[in-house]
Amino acid sequence: MTSDLTFECLLVSRDESLFRTIARILRGLSISIDLCFSSERACDQLSQTSRDLVVIDWEGEASSELLYRIWQGGKSRKPIVVAISDTGSPLPGAHFVLKKPVTAESAVKAFQEAYSIMLLDYRRYVRYAVMVPAVAALDDGRRVPVRVTDIGDGGLGLSAKEQLAVGDVLSFRLPLSGVKRDILVNVRVLWTREFGRTGCEFVSIPPVDLMILQDWLKSKMQVKKPLTLV
C-alpha cells in the first residue's frame, strides 16, 4: 500500500493497449499501477517490495515461474493474482483469469471482485496500535495484569510482566476508544517474545461485543475510497 493509502498493482505485460485498459479501471478503484515488461524482472521487484495485486499477461513458462515464486515467497501476505490468457481457462494459483481480448466489462467485474478481496485481506492483517491496560483471567484461576498493544480482525498483541505460555487462554474486558462500553474477549496465546510481548488470536467474543469490535475496526480502516462503486 502506498503512502496515500491506495492499494498497489504490478502489471506484467508488454501490451500498451492492455495497459491503457487496465490502468483506466484501476485508477477508478483508487489502485496505483506499475508496469513491468518481463516476468523475470517482476520476480525481482516482488522480492524487494510487496504488492496488493499482480496482473500477469500470460506468456507460458515464464509466467508460471512468476506465479510459483509468488506463492513460494516467504511473505505472509500474498497478492491477489489476475491472469490474462488467450484461452481464459483456470490457472492454478490465479484468483481470476481474463480471456483475451480483454473487454472493459469483463475487466471491471474481475477487478471489482479483486478489490473486495483485498479489503478483506487488509482487514485480516492490519493491526491498530493501542495502549490499553486490562486484568486478564486465565483458566487456572490466575489474574494477570496485561497491556493490549494492538488490535486486528483476528486477534491482538499484548505485553505482560508475568510469563505467559503458548496455548494459554485469557479472558478480559477491553475498552476501545470512542466506545461507551467495554467488550469481553477470550483470546489464546499463539506466540511469545522477549520482554513479555505476546500475540493472541480471538477464541470467542459475545455476538453484541463482536459487532462493536467490527464496527470499531471499520471506523479505523484507512484505505483510499474508490472513485467508482464496487
Beta strands, then each sheet from edge to edge (+ up, - down):
strand 1: 7-12
strand 2: 31-36
strand 3: 53-57
strand 4: 80-85
strand 5: 96-99
strand 6: 128-138
strand 7: 143-151
strand 8: 155-160
strand 9: 169-174
strand 10: 183-192
strand 11: 197-204
sheet 1: 2+ 1+ 3+ 4+ 5+
sheet 2: 6+ 7- 8+ 11- 10+ 9- 6+
end
